[in-house]
């Protein structure tokens, strides 16, 4: 009986973690850049060793996702993000995923092992993560062609369709 109730409790806790993300903003009270504000500029290195700046994509809609390999909710939504990348980049969407605090090698190995091809930027120093006041991952920003944040979501997306609903706010 104790094993069953313990297993049920564990299942509930894991489910809540998957829905909400790896940490919560309620713990710190910070909320990050808000909808309607200009997305903070950054300059991060990608897995190929090139520096990428957010401003270089001005004029295009951007999906910006903060994640880490150790984060279960992040890992759960990655296949959906890959589907969006595969289907929406030809429609003008720029997808940037930002790995938080891990080395280029760790991020690259994770992407290769899982067959993911979407762009990854590495924020080893967490300077950009701090600029965006990320306290829970995954966190996703939907930024319009003018660089204005149209939506911000903390926690994982449970489906590709929910990501697509949010894309309607930034896609022409």
Residue pairs with C-beta under 8 A, 6 or more apart in sequence:
14 72
17 72
17 73
18 72
18 73
18 76
18 156
19 73
19 155
19 156
19 158
20 73
20 136
20 154
20 155
21 71
21 73
21 136
21 137
21 138
21 139
21 154
21 155
21 156
22 68
22 70
22 71
22 72
22 73
22 74
22 136
22 137
22 138
23 135
23 136
23 137
24 135
24 136
24 154
25 31
25 32
25 135
25 136
25 154
27 135
28 135
30 133
30 135
31 133
32 132
32 133
32 134
32 135
32 139
32 152
33 39
33 40
33 132
33 133
33 141
33 149
33 152
34 149
34 152
35 149
35 150
35 151
35 152
36 148
36 149
37 148
37 149
38 147
38 148
38 149
39 54
39 62
39 64
39 141
39 143
39 147
39 148
39 149
40 54
40 128
40 131
40 132
41 53
41 54
41 55
42 53
42 54
42 123
42 127
42 128
42 131
43 51
43 52
43 53
44 51
44 52
44 98
44 121
44 122
44 123
44 128
45 51
45 52
45 104
45 121
45 122
46 52
46 119
46 120
46 121
46 122
47 104
47 107
47 108
47 111
47 119
47 120
47 122
49 104
52 96
52 119
52 121
54 62
54 64
54 96
54 143
54 147
55 147
57 94
57 96
58 145
58 146
58 147
59 145
60 92
60 93
60 94
60 145
61 92
61 93
61 94
61 142
61 143
61 144
61 145
61 167
61 170
61 171
61 172
62 93
62 94
62 95
62 96
62 141
62 142
62 143
62 170
63 81
63 84
63 93
63 94
63 95
63 96
63 140
63 141
63 142
63 143
63 163
63 167
63 170
64 96
64 97
64 98
64 140
64 141
64 142
64 143
65 81
65 95
65 96
65 97
65 98
65 138
65 139
65 140
65 141
66 97
66 98
66 100
66 123
66 129
66 132
66 134
66 137
66 138
66 139
66 140
67 74
67 78
67 97
67 98
67 99
67 100
67 137
67 138
68 74
68 99
68 100
68 101
68 102
68 137
69 75
69 99
69 102
69 106
69 107
69 110
70 102
71 137
71 138
73 137
73 138
73 155
73 156
74 137
74 138
74 156
76 156
76 158
77 138
77 156
77 157
77 158
78 114
78 116
80 157
80 159
80 160
80 163
81 95
81 97
81 118
81 157
81 163
82 116
82 117
82 118
83 160
84 93
84 95
84 160
84 163
84 164
84 167
85 95
85 117
85 118
86 117
88 95
88 167
88 171
89 95
91 171
92 171
92 172
93 167
93 170
93 171
95 118
95 119
96 119
96 121
97 118
97 119
97 120
97 121
98 120
98 121
98 122
98 123
98 128
98 129
99 106
99 107
99 120
99 121
99 122
99 123
100 123
100 126
100 129
100 134
100 137
101 123
101 124
101 126
101 129
102 122
102 124
103 122
103 124
104 122
104 124
107 120
107 122
108 120
110 116
111 117
111 120
123 129
132 139
132 141
136 154
136 155
138 154
138 155
138 156
139 152
139 153
139 154
140 152
140 153
140 157
140 163
140 166
141 149
141 151
141 152
142 149
142 150
142 151
142 152
142 166
142 167
142 169
142 170
143 149
143 150
143 170
144 150
144 169
144 170
145 170
145 172
150 169
150 170
151 166
151 169
151 170
153 166
157 163
